[in-house]
Amino acid sequence: MSFEPRSLPVDAAARAALAAQGLEYRLIDPGDTAAVDAWVDADQRGFHHARPRPEAREFERRVLGERRAHGVYDSTIPEPAVPVATVSSWPAGLSVPGGRSVDGWAVSSVTVAPTHRRRGIARAMMEAELATASKAGAAVAMLTVTEATIYGRYGYAPAAKAATIQVDRRRARWSGPDAPGRVHFVEPAGLADLAPALWRRAVARTPARSTAGPRSAIGCSAWPNPTPIRRVRSAPSATTTSAASRRASRRSASRGAAPARLGRVRRARGGDG
């Protein structure tokens, strides 16, 4: 499912429901820098984050350039250009067992200012996203949120279980078969061309995984906080008969911190709902 997500019209039902309360439900134009920055400020505030630094703001502008972002506006507040609620969405595949994927509609950045809660704003936005997902032809809607328990009323439920595992390399030994080829270090940006194909292979083996871009997973994204990216070390392995067949990325420990570990391995498997 590949198309311009902002080509779909604003949901009329949500717009009418919010207009009845004197609020405006608006689709953000990524070319309107002032509107984007105000939306980012509201989004960061909603998640209790600090005001973004200039480099973080530029990063968020690029992210929103690829997404469909909505804001809810109240013209009666002291800063009417800053939305009182936010939501963003974009088309993305979802891997399923058997190495396949289905078209999905990803939803994130759901916030409502504490000054405007219990007015049905979140419900209007969430129902609008489900309606938009249906119009886009998505088979499923995917949600990334911090308070998952409140979204069951909209039909969302856990799709996968995930765990972060830290391995102490002093106690670990490789027990698998020897792999052919060589391993060498490269800068993360050097994997940018290989990353999409490698990511697709990894996603195909992991049900309930979004097929969205792999750049941040290997440290290639222009994330505004440079420290985590600077700690990423990428090492592709290659055989004499094929291009790079796999890659590994690990994060080095800070000097004076706990002993370095091999890395963090994320696992996901189908949940029981």
PASEBA-1860 file (N, C-alpha, C; in nm, 3 decimals):
! residues 273
1> MSFEPRSL> 0.086/-0.118/0.000/0.000/0.000/0.000/0.090/0.123/0.000 ~ 0.107/0.181/-0.119/0.194/0.297/-0.131/0.118/0.411/-0.198 ~ 0.097/0.520/-0.124/0.027/0.635/-0.178/0.055/0.753/-0.086 ~ 0.015/0.871/-0.128/0.033/0.990/-0.048/-0.074/0.991/0.062 ~ -0.035/0.971/0.190/-0.137/0.960/0.295/-0.222/1.085/0.313 ~ -0.168/1.200/0.277/-0.245/1.324/0.294/-0.345/1.347/0.182 ~ -0.350/1.254/0.085/-0.446/1.268/-0.024/-0.588/1.233/0.021 ~ -0.601/1.162/0.130/-0.733/1.127/0.181/-0.795/1.248/0.252
9> PVDAAARA> -0.924/1.268/0.239/-0.988/1.385/0.302/-0.995/1.373/0.454 ~ -1.005/1.485/0.521/-1.025/1.486/0.665/-1.159/1.422/0.697 ~ -1.162/1.339/0.800/-1.285/1.269/0.834/-1.395/1.368/0.872 ~ -1.505/1.362/0.799/-1.613/1.458/0.817/-1.683/1.442/0.952 ~ -1.698/1.318/0.999/-1.766/1.295/1.126/-1.688/1.355/1.243 ~ -1.556/1.336/1.240/-1.472/1.391/1.347/-1.473/1.543/1.341 ~ -1.464/1.595/1.223/-1.465/1.742/1.209/-1.595/1.801/1.264 ~ -1.707/1.737/1.234/-1.836/1.789/1.281/-1.849/1.775/1.432
17> ALAAQGLE> -1.806/1.662/1.487/-1.817/1.639/1.631/-1.735/1.741/1.710 ~ -1.616/1.771/1.660/-1.531/1.867/1.730/-1.577/2.011/1.706 ~ -1.630/2.037/1.588/-1.681/2.171/1.560/-1.798/2.205/1.651 ~ -1.875/2.104/1.691/-1.988/2.126/1.781/-1.942/2.176/1.918 ~ -1.814/2.154/1.949/-1.758/2.202/2.075/-1.674/2.328/2.055 ~ -1.680/2.385/1.938/-1.602/2.504/1.911/-1.457/2.476/1.881 ~ -1.425/2.352/1.840/-1.289/2.311/1.809/-1.274/2.283/1.660 ~ -1.154/2.300/1.610/-1.127/2.276/1.468/-1.034/2.156/1.453
25> YRLIDPGD> -1.076/2.062/1.370/-0.997/1.942/1.340/-0.929/1.965/1.206 ~ -0.796/1.973/1.208/-0.723/2.021/1.091/-0.611/1.925/1.050 ~ -0.595/1.906/0.919/-0.483/1.829/0.864/-0.363/1.922/0.848 ~ -0.249/1.883/0.900/-0.131/1.968/0.900/-0.064/1.965/0.763 ~ -0.033/2.081/0.711/0.040/2.094/0.586/0.190/2.090/0.618 ~ 0.262/1.988/0.571/0.406/1.979/0.603/0.487/2.095/0.549 ~ 0.433/2.169/0.453/0.502/2.285/0.401/0.484/2.410/0.485 ~ 0.395/2.404/0.583/0.371/2.516/0.674/0.458/2.495/0.798
33> TAAVDAWV> 0.578/2.550/0.796/0.674/2.526/0.904/0.621/2.569/1.039 ~ 0.554/2.683/1.044/0.501/2.731/1.172/0.398/2.635/1.229 ~ 0.311/2.583/1.144/0.209/2.489/1.190/0.272/2.358/1.234 ~ 0.372/2.311/1.160/0.442/2.187/1.197/0.511/2.204/1.332 ~ 0.581/2.315/1.350/0.652/2.338/1.476/0.555/2.346/1.594 ~ 0.442/2.409/1.574/0.342/2.417/1.681/0.287/2.279/1.714 ~ 0.266/2.197/1.611/0.218/2.061/1.631/0.321/1.981/1.709 ~ 0.449/1.995/1.671/0.556/1.924/1.742/0.561/1.967/1.888
41> DADQRGFH> 0.544/2.095/1.915/0.544/2.143/2.054/0.432/2.077/2.134 ~ 0.315/2.067/2.074/0.202/2.005/2.143/0.226/1.856/2.165 ~ 0.282/1.790/2.065/0.312/1.647/2.075/0.414/1.621/2.186 ~ 0.521/1.700/2.189/0.623/1.683/2.291/0.566/1.710/2.431 ~ 0.484/1.811/2.442/0.420/1.842/2.570/0.331/1.728/2.615 ~ 0.259/1.669/2.520/0.168/1.561/2.555/0.238/1.440/2.612 ~ 0.362/1.416/2.572/0.439/1.303/2.623/0.536/1.345/2.733 ~ 0.518/1.467/2.785/0.599/1.518/2.895/0.747/1.527/2.858
49> HARPRPEA> 0.774/1.556/2.732/0.912/1.575/2.688/0.950/1.722/2.698 ~ 1.079/1.746/2.701/1.127/1.884/2.703/1.102/1.950/2.568 ~ 1.105/2.080/2.565/1.092/2.150/2.438/1.204/2.105/2.345 ~ 1.174/2.077/2.220/1.277/2.022/2.130/1.387/2.122/2.098 ~ 1.509/2.071/2.089/1.622/2.152/2.045/1.610/2.173/1.894 ~ 1.684/2.268/1.839/1.673/2.295/1.694/1.693/2.172/1.607 ~ 1.794/2.088/1.640/1.818/1.970/1.558/1.705/1.869/1.570 ~ 1.645/1.860/1.690/1.532/1.770/1.708/1.410/1.821/1.633
57> REFERRVL> 1.391/1.951/1.632/1.278/2.008/1.559/1.290/1.983/1.410 ~ 1.411/1.995/1.357/1.432/1.970/1.215/1.405/1.823/1.183 ~ 1.445/1.735/1.272/1.417/1.592/1.253/1.267/1.566/1.250 ~ 1.194/1.627/1.343/1.050/1.607/1.348/0.982/1.662/1.223 ~ 1.034/1.769/1.168/0.979/1.822/1.043/0.991/1.719/0.931 ~ 1.107/1.653/0.925/1.126/1.552/0.820/1.032/1.433/0.841 ~ 1.015/1.393/0.966/0.925/1.281/0.996/0.782/1.314/0.954 ~ 0.735/1.432/0.990/0.598/1.470/0.956/0.580/1.489/0.806
65> GERRAHGV> 0.690/1.513/0.735/0.681/1.524/0.590/0.640/1.394/0.524 ~ 0.653/1.282/0.598/0.618/1.150/0.544/0.490/1.094/0.608 ~ 0.429/1.172/0.695/0.311/1.122/0.766/0.190/1.213/0.745 ~ 0.080/1.165/0.794/-0.046/1.240/0.791/-0.074/1.282/0.935 ~ -0.058/1.409/0.964/-0.073/1.457/1.101/-0.196/1.547/1.113 ~ -0.271/1.527/1.219/-0.387/1.611/1.249/-0.367/1.682/1.382 ~ -0.427/1.798/1.394/-0.430/1.871/1.519/-0.571/1.920/1.547 ~ -0.603/1.933/1.674/-0.731/1.989/1.717/-0.702/2.125/1.778
73> YDSTIPEP> -0.770/2.228/1.731/-0.737/2.365/1.769/-0.854/2.432/1.840 ~ -0.818/2.513/1.940/-0.915/2.590/2.017/-0.880/2.738/2.000 ~ -0.964/2.812/1.930/-0.935/2.952/1.900/-0.949/3.042/2.021 ~ -0.999/2.991/2.134/-1.023/3.075/2.251/-0.909/3.073/2.352 ~ -0.806/2.991/2.329/-0.698/2.983/2.427/-0.591/3.087/2.396 ~ -0.502/3.117/2.489/-0.401/3.220/2.467/-0.308/3.193/2.349 ~ -0.281/3.067/2.319/-0.195/3.030/2.206/-0.275/2.941/2.110 ~ -0.364/2.999/2.032/-0.452/2.918/1.947/-0.380/2.846/1.834
81> AVPVATVS> -0.256/2.885/1.803/-0.183/2.818/1.695/-0.128/2.683/1.739 ~ -0.124/2.658/1.869/-0.074/2.531/1.921/-0.194/2.438/1.944 ~ -0.196/2.321/1.880/-0.312/2.233/1.895/-0.326/2.180/2.038 ~ -0.449/2.152/2.076/-0.475/2.095/2.208/-0.478/1.943/2.202 ~ -0.468/1.888/2.083/-0.463/1.743/2.066/-0.392/1.712/1.936 ~ -0.325/1.597/1.932/-0.250/1.558/1.813/-0.270/1.410/1.782 ~ -0.247/1.376/1.658/-0.242/1.237/1.614/-0.172/1.234/1.479 ~ -0.095/1.129/1.455/-0.031/1.112/1.324/-0.052/0.969/1.277
89> SWPAGLSV> -0.044/0.950/1.147/-0.067/0.817/1.090/0.002/0.807/0.956 ~ 0.018/0.682/0.910/0.085/0.658/0.782/0.062/0.513/0.740 ~ 0.065/0.485/0.611/0.050/0.347/0.565/0.176/0.267/0.590 ~ 0.161/0.144/0.639/0.274/0.056/0.665/0.226/-0.088/0.666 ~ 0.308/-0.178/0.617/0.272/-0.319/0.619/0.292/-0.379/0.757 ~ 0.228/-0.493/0.780/0.243/-0.567/0.905/0.273/-0.712/0.869 ~ 0.384/-0.763/0.919/0.423/-0.900/0.888/0.331/-0.999/0.959 ~ 0.303/-1.109/0.891/0.220/-1.216/0.947/0.294/-1.347/0.925
97> PGGRSVDG> 0.256/-1.454/0.997/0.324/-1.582/0.980/0.323/-1.629/0.833 ~ 0.429/-1.697/0.797/0.441/-1.747/0.661/0.523/-1.657/0.571 ~ 0.591/-1.557/0.630/0.675/-1.469/0.550/0.597/-1.370/0.466 ~ 0.473/-1.343/0.504/0.391/-1.250/0.427/0.363/-1.124/0.508 ~ 0.299/-1.028/0.445/0.259/-0.907/0.514/0.124/-0.862/0.462 ~ 0.055/-0.783/0.543/-0.073/-0.728/0.504/-0.065/-0.576/0.512 ~ -0.148/-0.509/0.435/-0.150/-0.363/0.438/-0.206/-0.315/0.570 ~ -0.137/-0.220/0.631/-0.182/-0.168/0.760/-0.181/-0.017/0.763
105> WAVSSVTV> -0.243/0.036/0.865/-0.248/0.181/0.887/-0.193/0.207/1.026 ~ -0.075/0.271/1.033/-0.009/0.295/1.161/-0.055/0.427/1.222 ~ -0.079/0.425/1.352/-0.127/0.543/1.424/-0.036/0.568/1.544 ~ 0.000/0.693/1.566/0.086/0.727/1.678/0.065/0.873/1.718 ~ 0.144/0.920/1.814/0.141/1.061/1.858/0.001/1.104/1.902 ~ -0.068/1.017/1.974/-0.202/1.050/2.021/-0.189/1.125/2.154 ~ -0.220/1.253/2.153/-0.214/1.332/2.276/-0.336/1.423/2.287 ~ -0.376/1.450/2.409/-0.480/1.549/2.438/-0.431/1.630/2.558
113> APTHRRRG> -0.432/1.760/2.546/-0.386/1.846/2.655/-0.474/1.825/2.779 ~ -0.415/1.828/2.898/-0.495/1.808/3.020/-0.606/1.912/3.037 ~ -0.592/2.026/2.972/-0.696/2.130/2.980/-0.819/2.097/2.898 ~ -0.809/1.994/2.812/-0.920/1.964/2.720/-0.961/1.817/2.724 ~ -0.935/1.750/2.833/-0.973/1.610/2.842/-1.118/1.593/2.881 ~ -1.166/1.470/2.858/-1.305/1.432/2.888/-1.405/1.515/2.808 ~ -1.366/1.543/2.685/-1.456/1.615/2.595/-1.478/1.537/2.465 ~ -1.435/1.411/2.464/-1.454/1.327/2.347/-1.355/1.352/2.234
121> IARAMMEA> -1.247/1.426/2.262/-1.151/1.459/2.156/-1.075/1.334/2.112 ~ -1.026/1.256/2.208/-0.951/1.135/2.173/-1.040/1.039/2.094 ~ -1.164/1.023/2.137/-1.256/0.933/2.065/-1.276/0.980/1.921 ~ -1.295/1.109/1.903/-1.316/1.160/1.767/-1.194/1.133/1.680 ~ -1.075/1.153/1.734/-0.953/1.129/1.655/-0.934/0.981/1.626 ~ -0.954/0.896/1.726/-0.931/0.753/1.706/-1.032/0.693/1.608 ~ -1.158/0.734/1.620/-1.258/0.683/1.526/-1.231/0.736/1.385 ~ -1.178/0.857/1.376/-1.142/0.911/1.245/-1.029/0.832/1.182
129> ELATASKA> -0.932/0.790/1.262/-0.820/0.712/1.207/-0.867/0.575/1.159 ~ -0.960/0.514/1.232/-1.014/0.385/1.187/-1.091/0.401/1.057 ~ -1.166/0.509/1.047/-1.240/0.534/0.922/-1.146/0.559/0.807 ~ -1.038/0.632/0.833/-0.939/0.660/0.729/-0.868/0.532/0.687 ~ -0.836/0.446/0.784/-0.772/0.319/0.753/-0.859/0.236/0.659 ~ -0.990/0.238/0.686/-1.083/0.164/0.600/-1.086/0.224/0.460 ~ -1.089/0.356/0.451/-1.089/0.420/0.319/-0.961/0.392/0.242 ~ -0.850/0.378/0.315/-0.721/0.352/0.250/-0.708/0.207/0.206
137> GAAVAMLT> -0.800/0.121/0.248/-0.794/-0.019/0.210/-0.706/-0.103/0.299 ~ -0.675/-0.053/0.419/-0.588/-0.128/0.510/-0.664/-0.245/0.573 ~ -0.593/-0.356/0.591/-0.654/-0.473/0.653/-0.655/-0.460/0.805 ~ -0.557/-0.388/0.860/-0.547/-0.372/1.004/-0.503/-0.229/1.034 ~ -0.534/-0.185/1.156/-0.482/-0.059/1.206/-0.385/-0.091/1.319 ~ -0.269/-0.027/1.317/-0.165/-0.052/1.417/-0.147/0.072/1.501 ~ -0.126/0.053/1.630/-0.120/0.166/1.721/0.004/0.157/1.809 ~ 0.079/0.266/1.816/0.193/0.276/1.906/0.161/0.383/2.009
145> VTEATIYG> 0.143/0.343/2.135/0.103/0.437/2.240/0.174/0.402/2.370 ~ 0.163/0.490/2.468/0.226/0.466/2.598/0.127/0.415/2.702 ~ -0.003/0.432/2.679/-0.105/0.385/2.772/-0.199/0.291/2.696 ~ -0.150/0.171/2.671/-0.221/0.079/2.582/-0.357/0.038/2.634 ~ -0.376/0.039/2.765/-0.500/-0.018/2.821/-0.624/0.063/2.786 ~ -0.609/0.188/2.748/-0.729/0.271/2.724/-0.779/0.260/2.580 ~ -0.710/0.184/2.496/-0.746/0.181/2.355/-0.823/0.055/2.313 ~ -0.848/-0.033/2.410/-0.927/-0.152/2.377/-1.067/-0.118/2.331
153> RYGYAPAA> -1.121/-0.005/2.377/-1.257/0.036/2.338/-1.268/0.066/2.190 ~ -1.152/0.089/2.125/-1.153/0.117/1.981/-1.116/-0.006/1.898 ~ -1.105/-0.121/1.964/-1.077/-0.244/1.893/-0.932/-0.286/1.891 ~ -0.845/-0.211/1.958/-0.703/-0.248/1.960/-0.675/-0.348/2.071 ~ -0.577/-0.435/2.046/-0.535/-0.535/2.143/-0.390/-0.570/2.114 ~ -0.317/-0.629/2.209/-0.178/-0.666/2.184/-0.166/-0.761/2.065 ~ -0.074/-0.729/1.976/-0.052/-0.813/1.858/0.073/-0.898/1.874 ~ 0.163/-0.859/1.961/0.288/-0.933/1.979/0.343/-0.905/2.117
161> KAATIQVD> 0.423/-0.998/2.164/0.495/-0.979/2.289/0.642/-0.953/2.255 ~ 0.701/-0.859/2.323/0.840/-0.823/2.295/0.920/-0.825/2.423 ~ 1.049/-0.849/2.409/1.138/-0.849/2.523/1.272/-0.792/2.481 ~ 1.338/-0.725/2.572/1.473/-0.676/2.549/1.568/-0.760/2.635 ~ 1.665/-0.822/2.570/1.757/-0.913/2.638/1.897/-0.855/2.634 ~ 1.961/-0.846/2.749/2.098/-0.802/2.757/2.186/-0.922/2.790 ~ 2.288/-0.941/2.708/2.377/-1.056/2.722/2.513/-1.010/2.771 ~ 2.558/-1.063/2.882/2.691/-1.033/2.934/2.792/-1.114/2.853
169> RRRARWSG> 2.872/-1.047/2.774/2.962/-1.119/2.684/3.070/-1.198/2.758 ~ 3.094/-1.167/2.885/3.193/-1.244/2.959/3.145/-1.384/2.991 ~ 3.014/-1.403/2.989/2.957/-1.532/3.025/2.897/-1.605/2.905 ~ 2.896/-1.540/2.789/2.829/-1.597/2.672/2.931/-1.657/2.574 ~ 2.894/-1.764/2.511/2.976/-1.827/2.407/2.886/-1.864/2.289 ~ 2.935/-1.849/2.169/2.860/-1.886/2.050/2.854/-2.037/2.038 ~ 2.733/-2.092/2.028/2.716/-2.237/2.022/2.663/-2.283/1.886 ~ 2.640/-2.190/1.795/2.588/-2.227/1.664/2.698/-2.272/1.569
177> PDAPGRVH> 2.659/-2.312/1.449/2.759/-2.356/1.350/2.842/-2.237/1.301 ~ 2.962/-2.267/1.252/3.046/-2.163/1.194/2.983/-2.113/1.065 ~ 2.980/-1.981/1.052/2.924/-1.920/0.931/3.036/-1.887/0.834 ~ 3.015/-1.909/0.704/3.120/-1.876/0.608/3.132/-1.726/0.588 ~ 3.244/-1.684/0.532/3.261/-1.543/0.499/3.339/-1.468/0.605 ~ 3.340/-1.337/0.593/3.414/-1.250/0.684/3.322/-1.144/0.743 ~ 3.361/-1.095/0.857/3.289/-0.986/0.922/3.384/-0.868/0.935 ~ 3.335/-0.748/0.904/3.417/-0.629/0.917/3.330/-0.512/0.959
185> FVEPAGLA> 3.393/-0.414/1.024/3.321/-0.297/1.071/3.305/-0.195/0.959 ~ 3.187/-0.131/0.957/3.163/-0.020/0.865/3.084/0.086/0.941 ~ 3.083/0.207/0.890/2.998/0.310/0.947/2.852/0.276/0.918 ~ 2.760/0.304/1.011/2.619/0.271/0.987/2.566/0.322/0.854 ~ 2.609/0.444/0.815/2.560/0.500/0.688/2.600/0.414/0.570 ~ 2.708/0.336/0.586/2.752/0.250/0.477/2.658/0.135/0.449 ~ 2.565/0.109/0.541/2.468/0.002/0.521/2.336/0.053/0.464 ~ 2.331/0.182/0.435/2.204/0.241/0.392/2.147/0.172/0.270
193> DLAPALWR> 2.232/0.135/0.175/2.182/0.071/0.053/2.138/-0.073/0.078 ~ 2.205/-0.140/0.171/2.171/-0.279/0.199/2.055/-0.293/0.296 ~ 2.034/-0.191/0.377/1.938/-0.201/0.487/1.797/-0.242/0.444 ~ 1.739/-0.183/0.339/1.601/-0.221/0.305/1.582/-0.370/0.279 ~ 1.674/-0.430/0.202/1.660/-0.573/0.172/1.680/-0.656/0.297 ~ 1.777/-0.620/0.381/1.800/-0.694/0.505/1.681/-0.681/0.599 ~ 1.625/-0.561/0.604/1.510/-0.538/0.691/1.391/-0.622/0.647 ~ 1.367/-0.628/0.516/1.254/-0.708/0.466/1.271/-0.855/0.504
201> RAVARTPA> 1.393/-0.905/0.495/1.417/-1.046/0.531/1.391/-1.069/0.679 ~ 1.437/-0.974/0.763/1.417/-0.989/0.906/1.269/-0.980/0.943 ~ 1.198/-0.886/0.882/1.055/-0.869/0.911/0.977/-0.992/0.868 ~ 1.014/-1.051/0.755/0.943/-1.169/0.705/0.951/-1.285/0.803 ~ 1.057/-1.289/0.882/1.073/-1.399/0.979/1.013/-1.365/1.115 ~ 0.962/-1.243/1.130/0.912/-1.198/1.261/0.769/-1.150/1.248 ~ 0.669/-1.232/1.281/0.530/-1.188/1.272/0.502/-1.069/1.362 ~ 0.403/-0.988/1.323/0.358/-0.871/1.397/0.464/-0.763/1.403
209> RSTAGPRS> 0.540/-0.749/1.297/0.643/-0.644/1.289/0.606/-0.548/1.176 ~ 0.622/-0.419/1.202/0.593/-0.321/1.098/0.701/-0.326/0.991 ~ 0.659/-0.309/0.866/0.755/-0.310/0.756/0.813/-0.172/0.731 ~ 0.786/-0.075/0.820/0.838/0.060/0.802/0.990/0.059/0.802 ~ 1.049/0.166/0.750/1.191/0.175/0.720/1.287/0.129/0.827 ~ 1.403/0.078/0.787/1.499/0.019/0.879/1.609/0.114/0.924 ~ 1.612/0.238/0.878/1.730/0.321/0.899/1.763/0.343/1.046 ~ 1.660/0.365/1.127/1.689/0.389/1.268/1.740/0.263/1.337
217> AIGCSAWP> 1.700/0.145/1.286/1.741/0.020/1.349/1.891/-0.004/1.336 ~ 1.954/0.050/1.232/2.097/0.028/1.214/2.177/0.154/1.238 ~ 2.111/0.258/1.291/2.184/0.379/1.324/2.204/0.472/1.208 ~ 2.126/0.461/1.101/2.143/0.546/0.984/2.053/0.668/0.986 ~ 1.954/0.670/1.072/1.862/0.782/1.070/1.926/0.905/1.132 ~ 1.877/1.020/1.091/1.931/1.145/1.144/1.862/1.179/1.275 ~ 1.872/1.092/1.372/1.807/1.112/1.501/1.869/1.232/1.569 ~ 1.786/1.317/1.632/1.838/1.442/1.686/1.937/1.424/1.802
225> NPTPIRRV> 1.929/1.313/1.875/2.023/1.289/1.983/2.138/1.206/1.928 ~ 2.255/1.263/1.906/2.361/1.191/1.837/2.427/1.084/1.920 ~ 2.413/1.088/2.054/2.488/0.995/2.137/2.456/0.849/2.110 ~ 2.326/0.808/2.106/2.299/0.667/2.078/2.351/0.625/1.942 ~ 2.339/0.710/1.840/2.383/0.674/1.707/2.535/0.661/1.704 ~ 2.606/0.745/1.777/2.751/0.739/1.779/2.799/0.611/1.845 ~ 2.716/0.549/1.928/2.756/0.427/1.996/2.727/0.302/1.914 ~ 2.657/0.318/1.802/2.624/0.202/1.720/2.745/0.160/1.638
233> RSAPSATT> 2.776/0.033/1.641/2.882/-0.024/1.558/2.817/-0.130/1.469 ~ 2.833/-0.117/1.339/2.769/-0.208/1.244/2.874/-0.298/1.181 ~ 2.839/-0.424/1.168/2.934/-0.520/1.111/2.861/-0.615/1.019 ~ 2.865/-0.592/0.886/2.803/-0.686/0.793/2.894/-0.805/0.768 ~ 2.836/-0.919/0.739/2.914/-1.035/0.699/2.884/-1.067/0.554 ~ 2.984/-1.112/0.481/2.967/-1.139/0.339/3.038/-1.270/0.304 ~ 2.982/-1.340/0.207/3.046/-1.460/0.155/3.101/-1.430/0.018 ~ 3.174/-1.522/-0.036/3.233/-1.500/-0.167/3.134/-1.519/-0.279
241> TSAASRRA> 3.016/-1.571/-0.247/2.918/-1.600/-0.352/2.798/-1.508/-0.350 ~ 2.791/-1.419/-0.252/2.675/-1.332/-0.245/2.714/-1.200/-0.183 ~ 2.623/-1.105/-0.192/2.645/-0.977/-0.127/2.630/-0.996/0.023 ~ 2.640/-0.887/0.096/2.630/-0.897/0.242/2.503/-0.972/0.279 ~ 2.519/-1.074/0.361/2.405/-1.160/0.390/2.337/-1.125/0.521 ~ 2.405/-1.059/0.608/2.343/-1.022/0.734/2.426/-0.910/0.795 ~ 2.373/-0.853/0.899/2.448/-0.749/0.967/2.421/-0.760/1.116 ~ 2.511/-0.704/1.193/2.492/-0.697/1.337/2.526/-0.557/1.383
249> SRRSASRG> 2.447/-0.505/1.471/2.474/-0.374/1.528/2.476/-0.388/1.678 ~ 2.573/-0.325/1.741/2.579/-0.327/1.886/2.610/-0.187/1.935 ~ 2.581/-0.164/2.059/2.609/-0.034/2.120/2.723/-0.052/2.219 ~ 2.826/0.030/2.207/2.938/0.022/2.299/2.902/0.092/2.429 ~ 2.956/0.043/2.540/2.926/0.102/2.671/3.010/0.227/2.692 ~ 2.956/0.320/2.769/3.030/0.441/2.801/3.144/0.406/2.895 ~ 3.251/0.484/2.886/3.365/0.463/2.975/3.320/0.485/3.119 ~ 3.357/0.393/3.205/3.320/0.405/3.345/3.185/0.345/3.377
257> AAPARLGR> 3.115/0.298/3.275/2.984/0.239/3.298/3.001/0.090/3.326 ~ 2.890/0.018/3.327/2.894/-0.125/3.352/2.966/-0.195/3.238 ~ 3.015/-0.319/3.260/3.085/-0.391/3.153/3.003/-0.396/3.026 ~ 3.072/-0.385/2.913/3.003/-0.383/2.784/2.931/-0.514/2.759 ~ 2.821/-0.505/2.693/2.744/-0.624/2.658/2.738/-0.637/2.507 ~ 2.702/-0.756/2.462/2.695/-0.778/2.319/2.594/-0.689/2.253 ~ 2.488/-0.656/2.320/2.388/-0.570/2.259/2.251/-0.602/2.314 ~ 2.155/-0.541/2.252/2.017/-0.562/2.292/1.944/-0.628/2.178
265> VRRARGGD> 1.884/-0.739/2.207/1.815/-0.818/2.105/1.667/-0.810/2.131 ~ 1.593/-0.765/2.034/1.447/-0.755/2.048/1.382/-0.879/1.989 ~ 1.294/-0.939/2.065/1.219/-1.054/2.016/1.072/-1.018/2.012 ~ 1.004/-1.068/1.913/0.860/-1.049/1.906/0.797/-1.175/1.854 ~ 0.690/-1.216/1.914/0.618/-1.334/1.866/0.470/-1.308/1.875 ~ 0.396/-1.385/1.802/0.252/-1.365/1.802/0.193/-1.381/1.941 ~ 0.110/-1.289/1.982/0.047/-1.294/2.112/-0.085/-1.369/2.109 ~ -0.139/-1.388/2.228/-0.266/-1.460/2.234/-0.382/-1.364/2.244
273> G> -0.352/-1.231/2.223/-0.460/-1.132/2.225/-0.510/-1.104/2.365
END
